[in-house]
Amino acid sequence: MLLVWLTRLWPWLLGTIQVVRPETILRWHRSGFRAYWRWRSRNRGGRPKIERELRHLIRRMSKENPLWGAPRIHGELLKLGFELAQSTVSKYIVRRRTPPSQSWKTFLRNQADGIAAIDLCVVPTLTFERLRARAWRTGSYTSTSCARFRRR
């Protein structure tokens, strides 16, 4: 309907419209897609690529020495005669899910004797009096004491 209305308004438009087969449209799309990705993956120059053996060496050093960071691995590679930046080393080292240091749970277990937990609360009784309760725990020692509120 729209096409009929447009051709009546502008008759020269009918000469510019072509009917094509679906295979032709798919071929145009594929060639455009191919050209786009060829353009995206072109060599842009810039910094030289790091060799595969060197990347594997960086990963192996970081796996075998989990406490070494990028500065230490970079220093060792410089001693071996490899010229590369520390940022390049940090880009290729193995990332670990857990840090090499102790976890929070391990810290609490190791420091349990030096940690004190104190709680103050008000406890209502059956006779509607209020008691102050104090509970504390240090390491393996637990204590509880209660006192009444005095009305003034």
Sine and cosine of phi, psi and omega as CSV:
sin_phi,cos_phi,sin_psi,cos_psi,sin_omega,cos_omega
0.00,0.00,-0.71,0.71,0.00,-1.00
-0.91,0.41,-0.65,0.76,-0.01,-1.00
-0.90,0.43,-0.63,0.78,0.02,-1.00
-0.90,0.43,-0.68,0.73,-0.02,-1.00
-0.91,0.41,-0.66,0.75,0.02,-1.00
-0.91,0.40,-0.62,0.78,0.00,-1.00
-0.95,0.31,-0.47,0.88,0.08,-1.00
-0.96,0.29,-0.55,0.84,0.01,-1.00
-0.96,0.27,-0.70,0.71,0.00,-1.00
-0.78,-0.63,1.00,-0.09,-0.06,-1.00
-0.91,0.42,-0.47,0.88,0.01,-1.00
-0.92,0.39,-0.29,0.96,0.01,-1.00
-0.92,0.40,-0.47,0.88,-0.02,-1.00
-0.91,0.42,-0.52,0.86,0.01,-1.00
-0.96,0.27,-0.35,0.94,-0.04,-1.00
-1.00,0.00,-0.31,0.95,-0.02,-1.00
-0.99,0.13,0.74,-0.67,0.04,-1.00
-0.85,-0.53,0.57,-0.82,0.08,-1.00
-0.99,-0.15,0.80,-0.60,-0.03,-1.00
-0.82,-0.58,0.35,-0.94,0.02,-1.00
-0.99,0.15,0.42,-0.91,0.03,-1.00
-0.87,0.49,-0.53,0.85,0.02,-1.00
-0.89,0.46,-0.59,0.81,-0.01,-1.00
-0.91,0.42,-0.68,0.74,0.01,-1.00
-0.90,0.43,-0.66,0.75,0.04,-1.00
-0.90,0.45,-0.64,0.77,0.02,-1.00
-0.90,0.43,-0.67,0.74,0.05,-1.00
-0.88,0.48,-0.68,0.73,-0.02,-1.00
-0.90,0.44,-0.70,0.71,0.00,-1.00
-0.89,0.45,-0.67,0.74,-0.01,-1.00
-0.93,0.37,-0.60,0.80,0.07,-1.00
-0.91,0.41,-0.67,0.75,0.04,-1.00
-0.89,0.45,-0.69,0.72,0.02,-1.00
-0.88,0.47,-0.69,0.72,-0.01,-1.00
-0.91,0.42,-0.64,0.77,0.00,-1.00
-0.89,0.46,-0.74,0.67,-0.05,-1.00
-0.96,0.28,-0.45,0.89,0.13,-0.99
-0.91,0.42,-0.64,0.77,0.03,-1.00
-0.92,0.38,-0.65,0.76,-0.02,-1.00
-0.92,0.39,-0.55,0.84,-0.09,-1.00
-0.99,-0.14,0.30,0.96,0.00,-1.00
-0.94,0.33,0.34,-0.94,0.04,-1.00
-0.98,0.18,0.85,-0.52,-0.05,-1.00
-0.98,-0.19,0.05,1.00,-0.04,-1.00
0.98,0.19,-0.52,-0.86,0.03,-1.00
1.00,-0.02,-0.49,-0.87,-0.04,-1.00
-0.92,0.40,0.60,-0.80,0.03,-1.00
-0.94,0.35,0.48,-0.88,0.00,-1.00
-0.94,0.33,0.50,-0.86,0.07,-1.00
-1.00,0.09,0.70,-0.71,-0.04,-1.00
-0.92,0.40,0.48,-0.88,-0.04,-1.00
-0.88,0.48,-0.65,0.76,-0.01,-1.00
-0.89,0.46,-0.63,0.77,0.01,-1.00
-0.93,0.37,-0.63,0.78,0.06,-1.00
-0.88,0.47,-0.67,0.74,0.02,-1.00
-0.92,0.40,-0.59,0.81,0.04,-1.00
-0.91,0.42,-0.66,0.75,0.03,-1.00
-0.89,0.46,-0.71,0.70,-0.01,-1.00
-0.90,0.43,-0.65,0.76,-0.01,-1.00
-0.91,0.41,-0.67,0.75,0.02,-1.00
-0.90,0.44,-0.63,0.78,-0.02,-1.00
-0.96,0.29,-0.50,0.87,0.06,-1.00
-0.96,0.29,-0.67,0.74,-0.06,-1.00
-0.97,0.26,-0.39,0.92,0.00,-1.00
-0.80,-0.59,0.99,0.15,-0.13,-0.99
-0.91,0.40,-0.34,0.94,0.00,-1.00
-1.00,0.02,-0.11,0.99,0.04,-1.00
-0.99,0.14,0.71,-0.70,0.09,-1.00
-0.98,-0.18,-0.18,-0.98,-0.02,-1.00
-0.90,0.44,-0.64,0.77,0.00,-1.00
-0.88,0.47,-0.65,0.76,-0.03,-1.00
-0.93,0.37,-0.70,0.71,0.02,-1.00
-0.90,0.43,-0.62,0.78,0.04,-1.00
-0.88,0.48,-0.68,0.73,0.03,-1.00
-0.89,0.45,-0.66,0.75,0.02,-1.00
-0.91,0.41,-0.61,0.79,0.03,-1.00
-0.93,0.36,-0.57,0.82,0.07,-1.00
-0.90,0.43,-0.62,0.78,0.05,-1.00
-0.90,0.43,-0.53,0.85,0.02,-1.00
-0.99,0.17,-0.14,0.99,0.06,-1.00
0.98,-0.17,0.19,0.98,0.03,-1.00
-1.00,-0.02,0.78,-0.62,0.02,-1.00
-0.99,-0.17,0.97,-0.26,0.07,-1.00
-0.42,-0.91,0.29,-0.96,-0.06,-1.00
-1.00,0.09,0.39,-0.92,0.03,-1.00
-0.92,0.40,-0.53,0.85,0.04,-1.00
-0.91,0.41,-0.52,0.85,0.07,-1.00
-0.92,0.38,-0.65,0.76,0.03,-1.00
-0.89,0.45,-0.69,0.72,-0.02,-1.00
-0.92,0.40,-0.41,0.91,0.04,-1.00
-0.95,0.32,-0.52,0.85,-0.10,-0.99
-0.96,-0.26,-0.05,1.00,0.02,-1.00
-0.95,0.30,0.37,-0.93,-0.04,-1.00
-0.97,0.23,0.80,-0.61,0.06,-1.00
-1.00,0.05,0.75,-0.66,0.00,-1.00
-0.98,-0.20,0.50,-0.87,0.05,-1.00
-0.96,0.29,-0.64,0.77,0.00,-1.00
-0.94,-0.33,0.60,-0.80,0.02,-1.00
-0.95,0.32,0.41,-0.91,0.00,-1.00
-0.95,0.30,-0.20,0.98,0.01,-1.00
-0.99,0.15,0.06,-1.00,-0.03,-1.00
-0.96,0.29,0.41,-0.91,-0.01,-1.00
-1.00,0.07,0.14,-0.99,0.02,-1.00
-0.90,0.44,-0.63,0.78,0.01,-1.00
-0.89,0.46,-0.68,0.74,0.04,-1.00
-0.90,0.43,-0.66,0.75,0.02,-1.00
-0.87,0.49,-0.72,0.69,-0.01,-1.00
-0.91,0.42,-0.62,0.78,0.03,-1.00
-0.91,0.41,-0.65,0.76,-0.01,-1.00
-0.95,0.31,-0.51,0.86,-0.08,-1.00
-0.97,-0.25,0.26,0.97,-0.11,-0.99
-0.87,0.49,-0.57,0.82,-0.02,-1.00
-0.93,0.36,-0.44,0.90,-0.03,-1.00
-0.99,-0.13,0.01,1.00,-0.03,-1.00
-0.98,-0.19,0.73,-0.68,0.03,-1.00
-0.88,-0.47,0.69,-0.73,0.06,-1.00
-0.86,-0.50,0.80,-0.59,-0.04,-1.00
-0.81,-0.58,0.65,-0.76,0.01,-1.00
-0.72,-0.70,0.74,-0.68,0.08,-1.00
-0.88,-0.47,0.75,-0.66,0.00,-1.00
-0.48,-0.88,0.23,-0.97,0.03,-1.00
-0.95,-0.32,0.77,-0.64,-0.04,-1.00
-0.90,-0.44,0.88,-0.47,0.07,-1.00
-0.98,0.21,0.61,-0.80,0.00,-1.00
-0.98,-0.20,0.02,-1.00,0.03,-1.00
-0.92,0.38,-0.44,0.90,0.01,-1.00
-1.00,-0.04,0.29,0.96,0.04,-1.00
0.88,0.47,0.43,0.90,0.16,-0.99
-1.00,-0.01,0.32,-0.95,0.02,-1.00
-0.92,-0.38,0.75,-0.66,0.06,-1.00
-0.93,-0.37,0.65,-0.76,0.14,-0.99
-1.00,0.01,0.80,-0.60,0.01,-1.00
-0.91,-0.41,0.67,-0.74,0.03,-1.00
-0.78,-0.62,0.79,-0.61,0.02,-1.00
-0.76,-0.65,0.67,-0.74,0.08,-1.00
-0.63,-0.78,0.41,-0.91,-0.02,-1.00
-0.61,-0.79,0.77,-0.63,0.09,-1.00
-0.76,-0.65,0.90,-0.43,0.02,-1.00
0.86,0.51,-0.93,-0.37,-0.02,-1.00
-0.97,-0.23,0.05,1.00,-0.05,-1.00
-0.98,-0.21,0.78,-0.62,0.03,-1.00
-0.80,-0.60,0.67,-0.74,-0.01,-1.00
-0.61,-0.79,0.48,-0.88,0.04,-1.00
-0.66,-0.75,0.66,-0.75,0.08,-1.00
-0.64,-0.77,0.46,-0.89,-0.01,-1.00
-0.78,-0.63,0.48,-0.88,0.07,-1.00
-0.55,-0.83,0.49,-0.87,0.02,-1.00
-1.00,0.07,0.53,-0.85,0.15,-0.99
-0.97,0.25,0.65,-0.76,0.08,-1.00
-0.98,-0.21,0.74,-0.67,0.04,-1.00
-0.99,0.13,0.66,-0.75,-0.01,-1.00
-0.96,-0.28,0.00,0.00,0.00,0.00
